[in-house]
Amino acid sequence: METIIEITSLDIPQLEVYSHLTEAQLRNRLEPEKGLFIAESPKVIHLALEAGYIPISFLMEKRQISGQGKKLIGRCSNIPVYTGEREILASLTGYSLTRGILCAMRRPQLPEIEKVCEKASRIAVLEGIVDATNVGAIFRSAAALHVDGVLVTPTCCDPLNRRAVRVSMGTVFQIPWTYIGRGKDQWPQPGIEILQRLGFRTVAMALCNTAISIADPRLMAEERLAIILGAEGDGLAKTTIADCDYTACIPMSHGVDSLNVAAASAVAFWQLRADR
């Protein structure tokens, strides 16, 4: 039976997950098994549930109790549903709720790198990409365009950041991913060395004079390829480029020097897909 609790005070301790905890506090890096994240919008929440993620509570606009939230409540009848008018919830969270629904969920135990790469022919590696929107968009492109898994360096934005999850449209729950290294000193080495030991050739997506086109037949012929994408603005570190097997870029026209990293990822994933 569902437990629907109308919000009469913004100081309810159980609401801290939605109002006061920072993204870092939600991750709870000291005790990852206790970490949480926020899923936003009915579609994204449904995808998380289908992937086996465990819900803790809902924060839902009143009108959604009998609207888009009805199926979610029925599916998760044993967790509390905190509700109120749209304006009250916006004052609590600091932003308007997408589709009027948030869900606090437990973070999963991430797989080992070997597990993500086990049956993969194409993986994406995200180096130091800090914008949550870009990370979410890259995950969506990876899931749609035949990438088998994603590896995230320690300096990258958390893929379970609320905005990244929403922009990914829940694909972050559908494509295998994990961190490649637990600290800054583990990338690019021994990270790239691990990829090569697992049978991957590595291609750095970077603008430099020695870069080959992403349409180069050598790239498309590789049985296992790790596509490495760099941070907004600065791109990949020089040490990363030096350690990779290839450096490649997307040919441009009209004097345009580059694409946003999320747009570039979609072009690269499609061009370099294994089924070509």
VOPAGU-2260 file (C-alpha; in pm, 1 decimal, decimal comma):
REM VOPAGU-2260
SITE   aa  ch    i         X         Y         Z
SITE  MET   A    0       0,0       0,0       0,0
SITE  GLU   A    1     137,7     338,0     -98,9
SITE  THR   A    2     236,6     596,0     163,9
SITE  ILE   A    3     153,9     944,2      35,6
SITE  ILE   A    4     286,3    1221,8     258,9
SITE  GLU   A    5     183,3    1581,2     195,0
SITE  ILE   A    6     462,6    1828,1     262,9
SITE  THR   A    7     373,1    2073,6     538,1
SITE  SER   A    8     731,6    2171,8     624,0
SITE  LEU   A    9    1046,4    2194,7     417,7
SITE  ASP   A   10    1251,6    2080,9     717,5
SITE  ILE   A   11    1149,8    1713,4     707,9
SITE  PRO   A   12    1479,8    1518,3     738,1
SITE  GLN   A   13    1372,0    1269,6     470,2
SITE  LEU   A   14    1360,3    1554,7     216,4
SITE  GLU   A   15    1728,1    1643,6     257,4
SITE  VAL   A   16    1816,4    1415,8     -32,1
SITE  TYR   A   17    1617,3    1648,5    -259,7
SITE  SER   A   18    1697,7    1982,5    -101,3
SITE  HIS   A   19    2024,9    2004,5      93,4
SITE  LEU   A   20    2261,0    1728,6     -17,4
SITE  THR   A   21    2515,3    1821,7    -283,2
SITE  GLU   A   22    2600,0    1586,0    -568,8
SITE  ALA   A   23    2920,1    1492,3    -383,0
SITE  GLN   A   24    2724,1    1413,0     -65,5
SITE  LEU   A   25    2477,0    1204,5    -265,1
SITE  ARG   A   26    2768,0    1002,7    -408,0
SITE  ASN   A   27    2899,9     947,2     -54,6
SITE  ARG   A   28    3245,1     849,0    -177,2
SITE  LEU   A   29    3358,5     741,0     170,0
SITE  GLU   A   30    3083,0     479,7     179,1
SITE  PRO   A   31    2974,0     423,1    -184,3
SITE  GLU   A   32    2735,8     144,8     -86,1
SITE  LYS   A   33    2524,2     410,0      91,1
SITE  GLY   A   34    2530,7     652,0    -201,6
SITE  LEU   A   35    2218,8     785,9    -370,6
SITE  PHE   A   36    2128,2     966,8    -690,1
SITE  ILE   A   37    1821,0    1148,2    -821,1
SITE  ALA   A   38    1628,7    1027,7   -1126,4
SITE  GLU   A   39    1400,7    1285,0   -1287,5
SITE  SER   A   40    1089,2    1238,2   -1506,2
SITE  PRO   A   41     863,4     930,3   -1539,6
SITE  LYS   A   42    1039,9     780,2   -1843,6
SITE  VAL   A   43    1384,7     800,4   -1685,2
SITE  ILE   A   44    1257,0     655,9   -1356,3
SITE  HIS   A   45    1084,0     366,1   -1535,2
SITE  LEU   A   46    1409,3     283,3   -1719,7
SITE  ALA   A   47    1602,1     286,5   -1391,8
SITE  LEU   A   48    1349,8      49,3   -1233,3
SITE  GLU   A   49    1364,9    -183,3   -1533,6
SITE  ALA   A   50    1743,9    -191,1   -1497,5
SITE  GLY   A   51    1708,4    -303,3   -1135,4
SITE  TYR   A   52    1786,3      21,4    -954,9
SITE  ILE   A   53    1636,1      43,0    -604,8
SITE  PRO   A   54    1406,4     339,2    -526,6
SITE  ILE   A   55    1407,6     502,7    -182,0
SITE  SER   A   56    1136,2     769,3    -214,4
SITE  PHE   A   57     946,7     990,1    -458,5
SITE  LEU   A   58     901,0    1366,0    -464,6
SITE  MET   A   59     595,5    1431,3    -676,3
SITE  GLU   A   60     366,3    1720,5    -763,5
SITE  LYS   A   61      11,4    1664,7    -640,4
SITE  ARG   A   62    -132,6    1658,8    -990,0
SITE  GLN   A   63      97,4    1370,2   -1081,7
SITE  ILE   A   64     -38,6    1140,1    -809,4
SITE  SER   A   65    -327,5    1054,9   -1040,4
SITE  GLY   A   66    -136,2    1142,9   -1357,2
SITE  GLN   A   67     199,6    1019,5   -1483,6
SITE  GLY   A   68     305,6     917,0   -1135,4
SITE  LYS   A   69      20,9     671,1   -1087,6
SITE  LYS   A   70     197,4     375,6   -1252,5
SITE  LEU   A   71     519,3     450,0   -1067,1
SITE  ILE   A   72     338,1     455,7    -732,7
SITE  GLY   A   73     171,3     126,7    -815,8
SITE  ARG   A   74     502,2     -24,2    -917,5
SITE  CYS   A   75     680,3      93,7    -600,7
SITE  SER   A   76     400,8      67,2    -348,0
SITE  ASN   A   77     631,0      16,1     -50,1
SITE  ILE   A   78     817,6     349,3     -61,1
SITE  PRO   A   79     705,2     695,5      58,8
SITE  VAL   A   80     570,9     952,5    -186,2
SITE  TYR   A   81     625,9    1311,6     -72,2
SITE  THR   A   82     393,0    1550,8    -246,8
SITE  GLY   A   83     290,6    1914,9    -266,7
SITE  GLU   A   84     199,6    2187,0    -511,8
SITE  ARG   A   85     443,8    2272,7    -791,4
SITE  GLU   A   86     555,6    2600,0    -630,9
SITE  ILE   A   87     632,3    2434,5    -295,7
SITE  LEU   A   88     841,1    2161,1    -455,7
SITE  ALA   A   89    1030,0    2414,0    -668,7
SITE  SER   A   90    1114,6    2615,1    -355,9
SITE  LEU   A   91    1235,4    2293,8    -191,9
SITE  THR   A   92    1462,5    2175,8    -473,2
SITE  GLY   A   93    1555,9    2509,4    -627,8
SITE  TYR   A   94    1431,7    2408,6    -973,3
SITE  SER   A   95    1109,4    2303,6   -1146,4
SITE  LEU   A   96    1069,2    1926,3   -1155,7
SITE  THR   A   97    1079,3    1778,1   -1505,9
SITE  ARG   A   98     737,3    1617,7   -1558,1
SITE  GLY   A   99     673,7    1687,4   -1190,2
SITE  ILE   A  100     848,5    1378,5   -1047,6
SITE  LEU   A  101    1180,3    1298,5    -881,6
SITE  CYS   A  102    1293,8     966,8    -737,1
SITE  ALA   A  103    1581,1     908,1    -495,2
SITE  MET   A  104    1755,9     580,4    -576,5
SITE  ARG   A  105    2043,1     375,2    -442,9
SITE  ARG   A  106    2365,0     379,5    -639,4
SITE  PRO   A  107    2460,5      41,8    -785,2
SITE  GLN   A  108    2790,5    -133,2    -734,9
SITE  LEU   A  109    2977,4     -57,3   -1056,8
SITE  PRO   A  110    3127,2    -344,1   -1258,8
SITE  GLU   A  111    3498,4    -398,3   -1306,5
SITE  ILE   A  112    3658,1    -262,1   -1624,8
SITE  GLU   A  113    3710,2    -617,5   -1749,4
SITE  LYS   A  114    3337,0    -686,6   -1722,8
SITE  VAL   A  115    3240,7    -376,4   -1921,8
SITE  CYS   A  116    3496,0    -462,1   -2190,5
SITE  GLU   A  117    3442,7    -838,6   -2194,3
SITE  LYS   A  118    3226,9    -865,6   -2507,1
SITE  ALA   A  119    3272,2    -511,6   -2638,1
SITE  SER   A  120    3404,7    -422,6   -2980,8
SITE  ARG   A  121    3358,5     -46,1   -2936,0
SITE  ILE   A  122    3388,5     145,5   -2610,7
SITE  ALA   A  123    3395,1     517,8   -2533,7
SITE  VAL   A  124    3634,8     668,7   -2281,7
SITE  LEU   A  125    3547,4    1010,4   -2135,9
SITE  GLU   A  126    3849,0    1206,8   -2012,0
SITE  GLY   A  127    3776,5    1494,3   -1775,5
SITE  ILE   A  128    3444,1    1597,9   -1932,3
SITE  VAL   A  129    3292,5    1812,0   -1657,8
SITE  ASP   A  130    2967,0    1938,2   -1807,1
SITE  ALA   A  131    2675,2    1717,6   -1699,7
SITE  THR   A  132    2477,9    1798,4   -2014,8
SITE  ASN   A  133    2764,2    1680,2   -2236,2
SITE  VAL   A  134    2810,1    1361,1   -2035,4
SITE  GLY   A  135    2439,3    1281,3   -2057,6
SITE  ALA   A  136    2430,8    1351,8   -2431,6
SITE  ILE   A  137    2737,0    1132,9   -2493,1
SITE  PHE   A  138    2575,4     842,5   -2307,4
SITE  ARG   A  139    2261,9     882,3   -2518,2
SITE  SER   A  140    2466,6     879,7   -2839,9
SITE  ALA   A  141    2672,6     583,2   -2720,3
SITE  ALA   A  142    2360,1     379,0   -2646,3
SITE  ALA   A  143    2196,3     472,5   -2976,5
SITE  LEU   A  144    2498,1     437,5   -3203,8
SITE  HIS   A  145    2629,9      90,2   -3126,4
SITE  VAL   A  146    2886,6     162,3   -2853,0
SITE  ASP   A  147    2905,9    -134,7   -2617,0
SITE  GLY   A  148    3023,9      39,7   -2301,6
SITE  VAL   A  149    3156,0     362,1   -2149,8
SITE  LEU   A  150    3458,5     416,2   -1926,5
SITE  VAL   A  151    3484,3     737,9   -1727,2
SITE  THR   A  152    3807,7     885,6   -1595,6
SITE  PRO   A  153    3821,6     999,6   -1230,2
SITE  THR   A  154    3811,1    1370,6   -1329,4
SITE  CYS   A  155    3493,3    1332,1   -1535,5
SITE  CYS   A  156    3146,7    1446,6   -1427,5
SITE  ASP   A  157    2950,7    1175,5   -1246,7
SITE  PRO   A  158    2722,8     997,7   -1499,9
SITE  LEU   A  159    2458,4     968,3   -1223,9
SITE  ASN   A  160    2450,1    1344,1   -1171,7
SITE  ARG   A  161    2081,3    1445,9   -1185,7
SITE  ARG   A  162    2120,6    1654,7   -1500,6
SITE  ALA   A  163    2339,8    1397,7   -1675,2
SITE  VAL   A  164    2082,7    1125,3   -1606,1
SITE  ARG   A  165    1798,6    1342,5   -1739,5
SITE  VAL   A  166    1984,0    1448,6   -2056,0
SITE  SER   A  167    2082,3    1086,9   -2120,4
SITE  MET   A  168    1708,4    1004,4   -2121,3
SITE  GLY   A  169    1786,5     709,6   -1896,1
SITE  THR   A  170    2037,3     547,3   -2132,9
SITE  VAL   A  171    2293,6     567,2   -1851,3
SITE  PHE   A  172    2095,1     275,7   -1703,9
SITE  GLN   A  173    2104,0      78,2   -2028,0
SITE  ILE   A  174    2468,8      85,7   -2135,6
SITE  PRO   A  175    2742,0     -72,1   -1917,2
SITE  TRP   A  176    2982,2     180,2   -1763,4
SITE  THR   A  177    3236,6     219,3   -1487,7
SITE  TYR   A  178    3533,7     430,0   -1382,5
SITE  ILE   A  179    3875,5     363,3   -1530,5
SITE  GLY   A  180    4090,9     423,8   -1225,9
SITE  ARG   A  181    4001,5     562,6    -884,4
SITE  GLY   A  182    4236,2     860,1    -881,6
SITE  LYS   A  183    4392,5    1119,5   -1112,1
SITE  ASP   A  184    4721,0     930,5   -1106,3
SITE  GLN   A  185    4562,2     629,2   -1281,6
SITE  TRP   A  186    4490,0     803,3   -1611,5
SITE  PRO   A  187    4617,8     809,3   -1882,0
SITE  GLN   A  188    4842,9     540,3   -1739,9
SITE  PRO   A  189    4792,4     270,0   -1640,8
SITE  GLY   A  190    4443,0     316,6   -1789,6
SITE  ILE   A  191    4545,4     306,5   -2155,9
SITE  GLU   A  192    4778,6      16,9   -2085,7
SITE  ILE   A  193    4483,9    -174,9   -1935,2
SITE  LEU   A  194    4275,5    -111,2   -2248,7
SITE  GLN   A  195    4554,6    -234,4   -2471,4
SITE  ARG   A  196    4604,6    -540,8   -2253,2
SITE  LEU   A  197    4233,3    -616,7   -2297,6
SITE  GLY   A  198    4281,0    -618,6   -2673,8
SITE  PHE   A  199    4171,6    -266,2   -2764,4
SITE  ARG   A  200    4343,8     -31,4   -3000,6
SITE  THR   A  201    4300,3     326,1   -2880,1
SITE  VAL   A  202    4208,2     632,8   -3084,3
SITE  ALA   A  203    4239,4     982,8   -2939,5
SITE  MET   A  204    3985,0    1225,5   -3083,6
SITE  ALA   A  205    4198,8    1538,5   -3110,9
SITE  LEU   A  206    4281,1    1831,2   -3337,4
SITE  CYS   A  207    4645,1    1803,8   -3439,5
SITE  ASN   A  208    4851,2    1801,7   -3758,1
SITE  THR   A  209    4916,8    1428,8   -3740,2
SITE  ALA   A  210    4551,0    1328,0   -3696,3
SITE  ILE   A  211    4394,8    1098,1   -3952,5
SITE  SER   A  212    4032,2    1119,8   -4063,6
SITE  ILE   A  213    3774,9     916,3   -3874,1
SITE  ALA   A  214    3691,7     768,1   -4216,0
SITE  ASP   A  215    4039,7     613,2   -4238,0
SITE  PRO   A  216    3998,9     242,8   -4329,3
SITE  ARG   A  217    4251,6     140,4   -4064,2
SITE  LEU   A  218    4023,1     261,2   -3787,4
SITE  MET   A  219    3714,5      95,8   -3926,1
SITE  ALA   A  220    3902,6    -230,2   -3969,3
SITE  GLU   A  221    3995,5    -255,1   -3601,5
SITE  GLU   A  222    3820,1    -541,7   -3429,7
SITE  ARG   A  223    3822,0    -370,9   -3088,3
SITE  LEU   A  224    3849,1       7,2   -3062,2
SITE  ALA   A  225    3842,0     246,8   -2764,7
SITE  ILE   A  226    3730,8     596,1   -2870,4
SITE  ILE   A  227    3875,9     852,3   -2630,3
SITE  LEU   A  228    3706,4    1192,2   -2597,2
SITE  GLY   A  229    3846,5    1490,4   -2409,5
SITE  ALA   A  230    3734,1    1777,2   -2193,5
SITE  GLU   A  231    3548,3    2081,9   -2318,8
SITE  GLY   A  232    3784,5    2353,7   -2436,4
SITE  ASP   A  233    4124,2    2193,4   -2372,1
SITE  GLY   A  234    4050,8    1856,9   -2530,0
SITE  LEU   A  235    4263,4    1552,8   -2450,9
SITE  ALA   A  236    4585,6    1581,3   -2252,9
SITE  LYS   A  237    4904,4    1561,7   -2460,8
SITE  THR   A  238    5014,9    1257,0   -2262,8
SITE  THR   A  239    4689,9    1079,6   -2352,3
SITE  ILE   A  240    4734,1    1155,5   -2722,5
SITE  ALA   A  241    5094,2    1036,0   -2711,6
SITE  ASP   A  242    4997,4     704,7   -2550,8
SITE  CYS   A  243    4718,5     620,1   -2799,2
SITE  ASP   A  244    4760,0     402,2   -3107,1
SITE  TYR   A  245    4585,1     656,1   -3332,6
SITE  THR   A  246    4490,1    1022,3   -3329,4
SITE  ALA   A  247    4183,4    1106,7   -3537,9
SITE  CYS   A  248    3961,1    1403,2   -3613,3
SITE  ILE   A  249    3637,8    1480,6   -3795,0
SITE  PRO   A  250    3703,0    1658,4   -4128,0
SITE  MET   A  251    3549,2    2008,8   -4117,0
SITE  SER   A  252    3433,9    2262,7   -4373,3
SITE  HIS   A  253    3354,2    2637,1   -4386,3
SITE  GLY   A  254    3642,7    2715,8   -4155,4
SITE  VAL   A  255    3482,2    2548,5   -3854,1
SITE  ASP   A  256    3759,6    2413,3   -3633,2
SITE  SER   A  257    3567,2    2168,4   -3414,2
SITE  LEU   A  258    3235,4    2044,7   -3279,4
SITE  ASN   A  259    3105,8    2038,7   -2925,5
SITE  VAL   A  260    3229,9    1717,0   -2760,9
SITE  ALA   A  261    2878,2    1570,5   -2741,6
SITE  ALA   A  262    2813,2    1635,5   -3112,4
SITE  ALA   A  263    3160,2    1506,1   -3203,4
SITE  SER   A  264    3096,8    1186,7   -3008,1
SITE  ALA   A  265    2783,0    1109,9   -3209,0
SITE  VAL   A  266    2965,4    1155,7   -3540,9
SITE  ALA   A  267    3258,6     941,3   -3425,8
SITE  PHE   A  268    3041,1     663,9   -3282,3
SITE  TRP   A  269    2842,0     634,1   -3603,6
SITE  GLN   A  270    3144,0     644,6   -3835,3
SITE  LEU   A  271    3349,3     399,6   -3629,9
SITE  ARG   A  272    3075,6     148,6   -3543,7
SITE  ALA   A  273    3181,8    -212,7   -3564,9
SITE  ASP   A  274    2908,6    -329,4   -3803,6
SITE  ARG   A  275    3047,7    -126,5   -4093,8
